[in-house]
Amino acid sequence: MNRSQQLFAEALKVMPGGVNSPVRAFKSVGGTPLFIKKAKGSYIYDEDDRQFIDFVGSWGPMILGHNHPEVVEAIKNQADIGLSYGAPTNLEIQLVKKISQFIPSMEMIRMVNSGTEATMSAIRLARGYTERNGILKFEGCYHGHSDALLVKSGSGSLTLGQPTSKGLPAESIMHTHVAEFNNIELLEETFNKIGDDLACVIIEPIAGNMNCILPKVDFLQKLRFLCDKHKVVLIFDEVMTGFRVGKNSAQGLYNVIPDLTTLGKIIGGGLPVGAFGGKTEIMQHLAPSGSVYQAGTLSGNPLAMAAGLSTLKLLETKDFYSNLSAKTKKFTQGVQQLATENNISLTTSAIGGMFGIFFTDLKEVSSFKQVLSCDNQLYAKYFNLMLQQGVYCAPSAYEAGFVSNAHSEKIIDNSLEAVQRVFQKIKN
């Protein structure tokens, strides 16, 4: 047994499934999950000191690469003077201002500790503001594990073959409605039926939890129009896409502006964090200014604030996003070309620093149903063969992949050489 196998056997005795987040368990791809000891740049190292090119990036936060020296220095400097105060800090103000500078629609912001907390709180705020109960979400979009949102969700619940979850009282989801991502006709029908009863619509503007699904721009535009027409709060869940697809995030990329936005991942520079924010008119309904309650002992934790602020400042580097996008497209276009050369049915998606790989005959994958039709067994084979080649991909066909600034041209080339060797084995 290697070290990861030994540790997994030990973990199974003390943690459910041996992990602290389901997708890490390798259930859909088989084998033993890697136990990681350290990381640097675009590489992770397991407990046996094996090196892997990393296309997971802690599921998105590590846009600068692992262990960026300036981010680490910011954390160390803050650690020297305090880990947590449970009181306001100047760092909170600085980070909030920086976020608002990048995403102007976030006029006021509340810091929290996770993406789940951010989306849960944003929905409560929308309900308090509108005095309505209804929620509309979309198939395959994952917004954390709060009760009302675990209905036809993506991410780990798809990986385990459970698009919903046990333990949800019927009352907790009775106001949650589901529509199809990118389906304008069904969207209009849904609003015609229940639009006036909805408090909010929550959506990943670029879906990243049923793999990477790009939106049809007219779909997002129609959604914004219908929310305005029916006085419904539009929430963009940009926990994953925030600062990952562009400096102004997905809403800036598509010029469709939500009322509220939720963030996480990158804004903590690798430390636990979340945030939600939007129009001042709505945010002022939040306690202590208003009567919608939300609180958190570690909200605005100074270590996370320092790491996030350092990260966002580095994202302002000239040509950062154009270079990141070019690397991502070079990788996905290379994968696509190699698949064609080896007669493997495959299509890809790419935007900013995130991408998707789908084993399918379809030229484009744009919906939850199409994602479910892809060959997930072939993806599992691809994943394990890539692991043998020293490349760590998402251990689920339902998760997006991520490229960081630390992925050099040479590393992308080396990764494509690994893909070629893997496709040769798959073909044979």
VENTA-V725309 format. One record per helix or strand. SS is the DSSP state (A for helix, B for strand). FROM is the first residue (numbers start at 1). LEN is the number of residues. If there is no record, write none. Layout:
BEGIN
ss=SS from=FROM len=LEN
ss=SS from=FROM len=LEN
END
This chain:
BEGIN
ss=A from=3 len=12
ss=A from=16 len=3
ss=A from=22 len=4
ss=B from=36 len=6
ss=B from=43 len=4
ss=B from=51 len=4
ss=A from=57 len=4
ss=B from=66 len=1
ss=A from=69 len=11
ss=A from=90 len=13
ss=B from=108 len=5
ss=A from=115 len=16
ss=B from=134 len=5
ss=A from=147 len=3
ss=A from=156 len=4
ss=A from=170 len=4
ss=B from=176 len=4
ss=A from=184 len=14
ss=B from=198 len=6
ss=B from=207 len=1
ss=B from=213 len=1
ss=A from=217 len=14
ss=B from=233 len=5
ss=A from=249 len=6
ss=B from=260 len=5
ss=A from=265 len=4
ss=B from=274 len=5
ss=A from=280 len=4
ss=B from=286 len=1
ss=B from=292 len=1
ss=A from=302 len=13
ss=A from=320 len=22
ss=B from=347 len=5
ss=B from=354 len=5
ss=A from=368 len=5
ss=A from=376 len=13
ss=B from=391 len=2
ss=B from=401 len=2
ss=A from=409 len=19
END
